[in-house]
Amino acid sequence: MESAVTPEVPVFLVAPFVLLLTAIALGPLWFADWWGKHYAKVAAGLAAFVAAVYFIALREPARVIETAEQYFSFIALVGSLFVVSGGIHITVKGEATPLANVVFLFIGALAANLLGTTGASMLLIRPWLRMNKYRVTAHHVVFFIFIVSNVGGSLTPVGDPPLFLGYLMGVPFWWTARHCLPMWCAGVGVLLAMFYCVDQKNHLSVPAAVRREKTAHETWRFEGLHNLCFLAIILVATTLNHPPFLREFLMLAAAAGSWFTTPKAVHESNHFNWAPVKEVAILFIGIFGTMIPALDWLQANATRLHDPNPGLFYFGSGTLSSVLDNAPTYLCFLKAAIGRFVDPAAVARVHADHQSLTLNQIQISYFLGDVKLKAYLLAISVGSVFFGANTYIGNGPNFLVKAIADHQKVHTPTFLNYVVKYTLPFMLPMVLVVWFLFFRA
């Protein structure tokens, strides 16, 4: 169900979302024991408050129902990929040198465009942690999130949800790959170079003799590869929109098939348990629920921009994608650009002459056919995907990767440390380089 009109939202309704973000950032740092026991109540309580306001005061139940459907689709995808990837065990051979790690992350960035950032993250995070197990630390987890869970998936609509929304609106499938490739090369290249420098220092901290001794007995081994069939089912299901809930049914059926056909020994080798996906499911109930007013306010006010350049759309969609779900943020800024640059009367005339085309397809065609407008579509696409790496909640797989690493006793930074120690010194220079090269004009 989709609400036809964005309701007028008072700014104070954004407060629950801000409170939840603050709690996620500071809770584990300042009152970890209390937060660990009560975070579910906080997330659900704030989401319930916003839902009640929309149902009772604003009389907009459709917005809550629409968001509930989006949450169900999100958790069906994340949960099914978590289960299926947990049934695939990959044992690596030898020590993970900085160069080997760079190659792995580059392959992961390519895989993100075929499996989606969530699929690639769930499939590769456990092998990544294992191949670095003798020296794994926070930067391994964070750069995996940067590259595999976010920036890598900017070449195809399969790669990240915002690009899939663009595809549904009329952006040709391969348009993103052709036009975003220079930004992808710059973003991934800069991050891989930064990672190599950081990882080289970490690698040298472990004596070579110790590394050889600890890895001499290891061999390549793959178990549970039948789960690749279930993974393929999930990926095909993501392209289905009709009939309602068929997509989610296929995802959950694939997860069930994987769970009951995978030997227990494989799950044990992966240290599989339900805690990571449970934590993500609970926190994102709060995030999805409380972000409704923030997205509605954004959509209602984004069209007030005066003479914006592509850089404004790049940083605007990107900054908000750091803390909001990047798919609806992409949609809000795309609608704002359409409202700012596309003449509704001209669209109506074309639609009258070409009934086979949807209004969305006609509007998108204006951006595809104009060199200047194309820059705005590129800016929104790249900003929404790249900036999703800036926080744990910027993109769905981010928090799940952290949760898996936490439950395997790998040190990961807190929400604030993630931003201060990694986003600002590494992601910020990268997004500035991409802006300077492609969007500053």
Residue, then its C-alpha position, 0 to 999 in steps of 0.5 A: m500500500e502506498s500513500a498518495v500524498t505526503p502528509e504535513v509533518p510537524v518538525f517535532l515529530v522527527a525527535p523520536f528518530v533523533l532520540l533513537l540515533t542518540a541512544i544507539a550511539l551513546g547507549p553502548l558507550w555510556f550505559a552498556d548494561w542498561w542498553g543491552k537489557h532495554y534496547a528492544k523496549v526503547a526501539a519498539g516504544l519510539a516506533a509505537f509512539v510515531a505510529a500512534v501519532y500517524f494513526i490518531a492525530l495525522r489520520e495517515p495509517a497508510r504511511v505506517i502500513e506502507t513502512a511496515e511492508q517495507y520493514f517486512s521486505f527488509i527483514a525477509l531479505v536480511g534474514s534469509l541471506f543470513v541463514v543461507s550464507g550461514g550454511i556455506h563454510i569457506t576455509v582459506k589457506g595461508e596467511a592474509t597478506p595486505l595484498a591478498n586482503v586487497v584482492f579479496l575486498f576488490i572481488g567482494a566489491l565486484a560480487a556486491n553488484l551480482l549478489g547485492t551488498t547484503g548478499a555479498s556481505m553475508l556470504l563473505i564476512r565469515p571467510w574474511l574474518r577467518m582469513n585474518k583471524y591471527r591479526v583481525t582488528a577493527h579496521h578489517v570489519v570497517f573497511f569490509i563495510f565500506i567496500v563490500s557492504n556499500v561502495g562496491g554495489s554502485l554499478t547495477p540495480v541489484g547492487d543496492p536498493p536505491l539503484f533498484l528503485g531507479y531501475l523500477m522508475g525507468v533507469p535502464f539496467w546497464w545505465t548505472a554501470r556505464h555512467c557510475l563506473p568512473m565514480w566506482c573506480a575512484g571510490v573503491g580505488v581510494l578506499l583500497a589504497m587506504f586499507y593497504c596502508v593501514d593493513q600493512k602496518n598491522h601485518l608487520s606487527v605479527p612476526a613472520a615466523v608466527r604467521r607461517e607457523k599458525t597457517a602452515h596446516e590450513t587448506w582450502r575447503f568449501e562446505g554447504l555449496h548447495n546453498l548457492c541454489f537457495l541464494a540464487i532463489i533469493l536473488v531472483a525473488t528480489t526482482l519480483n513485485h507481484p503478486p504481493f508477498l510472493r517475493e518474501f515468501l520465496m525468500l523465507a522458503a529458501a531460508a527454511g530449505s537451507w536451514f533444514t538441509t545444511p549439516k549441523a557441523v557446517h553451522e557450528s564451523n561458522h559459529f552460527n547463532w540467531a543473536p546478530v539477526k535478532e539484534v538487527a531486526i529489533l533495532f530496525i523496527g525502531i529505525f523504520g518506525t521513527m524515520i517516517p516523519a523525517l522522510d515525509w518532512l524531507q519530501a515535503n521540503a526538498t522541492r524548495l531548493h533554489d538553483p541547486n548544482p549536482g554537488l548539492f544533491y550528492f551531499g544532500s542525498g548522501t548525508l541523509s543516507s548516512v542516517l536514514d534508509n538510503a532507498p527512500t532517501y534516493l527516491c525523495f531526492l529524485k522526486a525533488a529533482i524531477g519537480r525542480f527540472v522537469d516541466p509537468a505540462a511537457v510530461a503530460r503531452v508526451h504521455a498523451d502521445h505515448q500511452s505505453l510509457t509511464l509517467n516515471q519513464i517519461q520523467i526519467s527520460y528527461f534526465l537520461g537525454d540531457v547531459k546537465l540533468k544526467a549529472y543530477l541523477l548520477a549525483i543522487s545515485v552515487g551519494s545514496v550508495f556511497f554515504g551509506a557506509n558512514t554509519y552502522i545504520g546507513n545501510g542494512p548489512n552494516f549493522l549485521v556485519k558488526a553483529i556477526a563480528d561481535h559474536q565472533k569476539v572480534h573487536t568492533p568500534t562503537f557507533l561514535n568511534y566508527v564515525v570519528k576513527y574511520t568515517l571522518p579520516f577515511m570515508l570523508p576524504m574519499v567522498l570529497v575526492v569523488w565530489f571534486l572529480f565528478f560533481r563540483a561543476 
